Amino acid sequence: MDDVVEDMIVLIAVVILGLIIASFSFSYFTPKIAFANAQSDANTMASSISISTGPLIISGGQGSVLFEVYDPSYSYNYTVIAFVEPSSYSASAGLVTPSIPPSTNSFSVYLPSGVKAYSMPLNTVYSLSGSILLTSGTGYTVPGNVPFTVKLPATSSDIVIIWVIYQDGGYNFRVDFAYSGVPST
């Protein structure tokens, strides 16, 4: 009888230990798998996006640029952030990150109807390789395949950089970028 009780205690201990190990494994691997899946989706999305860019037009210290994010296979929304950098950064526009987190005070986005796009807070934004580009900020939601206008303070010696952000599974990925400056004469 004592052997049966000992065997039962050992069996229960082994089962509990197995459940503890399994729960730790799931809690460790599940977020990594979710991130990898979202990253894979973002890379697929990035391969089919193109961005049309208009010139930067300056009027009274306010810059305005027309953009369109085009992807024939995607008709949902993207999130867009915009920031200004000196035009000397144009060759490395894909490497530049905002010096301060973008906010609704630093830029605005308007749809073709003239209505301001919906703003939304952003958590961490990742590159397609998984590195962190931005830890917080505000972006604007724009529909795919529809032109939109970015307005922000700028001078003729600036470029306006936009990031197109795709959200998947709670993760934000910069799937493309574009920039525009004042046309040279």
N, C-alpha and C positions, 0 to 999 in steps of 0.2 A: 504494500500500500504506500509506503514511504517512497519507493522508486517511482511510482506513478505520479505522486505529487511533485517530486523533483523534476521528472520529465515534463510535466505540465508547466511548471514554473519556467524551466529553460525554454520551452516552446513559446510561451507567452513573451518572454524577454527577447527572443530572437525575432518574433513577429513585430514587436514594438520597435526594436532597433531597426529592422528593415523598413518600417513605415517612416521612421524619423529620417533615415538616409534618403528614402525616395522623396519625401517632402522637401528636403534641402536641395536635392538634385533638380526637382521641378522648379523651385523658386529661383535657382541659379540659371538654369538653361532656358526657361520660358521667355524671359525678357530678351535674351540674346538671340533667340530664334525669331521673335517678333521683330526685332530691329533688323536682322538680316533679311527677312522677308520684305519689310518696308523699303530697305535700301535697294533690294533687287527691283522692286516695282519702280522706284524713283529712277534707277539707271535705265530701265526700259522706257520710261516716260521721257527722259532726257534725250534719248536717241532719236526721237521723232518730233521734237519741238523746233520751231524756228521763230525768230522774233523780227518783226518789221519795225524799223525805227525812223522817225521823222527828225528834222533838225531841231536843235535847241533854239527857241525864240525868246529873246530877252526884252522885257518891257517894264520899265520902272523898278528894276531890281528883282523882278519876278521872272523866273524861267518857266517855260512851258514846252513839253515834248509829247508827241503822239507816238504810242507804241501799240503793237498788236502781237499777242502770243498765239501762234498758229500751230495746231496739231490736228490733222484731219481725223484722227481716230479718237479724239478726246473732246467731249463737249461739256465738261463740268467746270468748276471754278478753280482758280489758282489764287495764291496770295502774292501780292507784290509789295516790295519795299523799294524805296528810292533814296539816294543820297548824292551829295555833290562832292566832287574832288577837283583839284587843279587839272587842267587839260594835259599837263605833263605826265599824268598817270594813265593816259589813254592806252599806252602799250601794255600796261599791266592791270587793266581794269578787272580782269577775272580774279586777281589775287588780292585786290584791295577790299578791306572790310570797313564798315562805318566806324568812325572814331567815337561817336556817341550812338547809343541805341536809337534807331528810328522811332519817331513818334508822330502823332497827328499834328503836332505843332511844327514839325520840320518839313513835312510834305503832305500833299493831298492828291487824290486820284479821282478823276471824273469820267463817267461813262458817256457814250455818244449823245444821250438825251440831255446831258448837262447836269445830271444828278450825281452827287458825290457818292462814291463807292462806300460800301460798308467797311468800317475799320474793325480790326480784331487784334487782340494781344497775341504775341508769339512767344513761345518758350524757346528752347535751344534750337538753333538751325544748324543742320549738318551739311557738310559737302557730300558729294556722291561717294567719296572714299571713306566717309564716316568720321572725319575730323570736325570739331566744333568750329563754326564760323561766327556765330552770334549767340549770346546767352539770353537775350531778351529784347523786346522791341514791339512795335506795332506795325501791322501791315494792312493792306486793303485787299478785299476780295474782289476779283474781276472774273467775268466769264471767259472761258476759252474762245478763241476765234472771233473776238469782238475788240475793236480798237478802244483805247482809253488814253486819257491825257493826264500826265503827271505835272503838277505845279509845285514849285518850291523856289526859295530865294536862290538866285544864281547871278553870276556875272558872265561876260563874254569870254573870260579866260577859264571858265569851268567846264567840266563835263558832268552830265547827269548819268548815274549808274543805277540800273534797276536789277533786282534779283527776282526771279520767278521761283516761288516756293510751292512745293507739292507736299500735301499732308497725307500721311498714311499711318494708320494704327497709332495715332498720337505722336508721331515723329514728323518733324519738318525737315525737308531736304531742298537745298537750292539746286534746281534742275537745270537752270540756265541763267544767263545774265546778258545784258546789253548796255551799251552806253551811247550817248549822243552829245554832241557839242555844237557850237555855233559854226556854220559852214565857213570855210576859208574863202576869201575873195580873190 
